[in-house]
Amino acid sequence: MSSNNDNRLTKPRYRAPYESEWKEVSWEWALDKIAKNVKTSRDKSFRLINDKGQSVNRTEGIASVGSAALDNEECYLYQKFLRGLGLVYIEHQARI
């Protein structure tokens, strides 16, 4: 399959919860929606201290599985971004 395929989607689509139809949305709307969802999930699950009273500053409501298509530098930047959000559940599939 080529990136020049006429059937390839070029704009994001969104399907609201409990809806059956997808609707085309702008890139700006889609990225804002993703950012809001990440922020909401992070805020709900962020922990400053664990049960032992130790400072942990992490979110336990978001996890990530990286892509083997990323090169070493991209993986490093992606991991730094995720750690900056407070993620601790970060996995990568390069070893598969």
Number of C-alpha atoms within 10 A of each C-alpha: 5 6 8 7 8 8 7 10 9 9 10 15 15 15 12 10 6 6 8 8 9 11 10 12 13 12 13 9 12 16 12 12 13 11 12 12 12 15 13 12 15 19 12 12 14 18 16 12 12 11 7 6 8 9 11 13 15 21 21 16 16 18 13 14 10 15 13 13 10 12 10 10 9 12 16 12 11 15 18 13 12 17 15 10 17 18 21 17 15 13 12 13 10 11 5 5
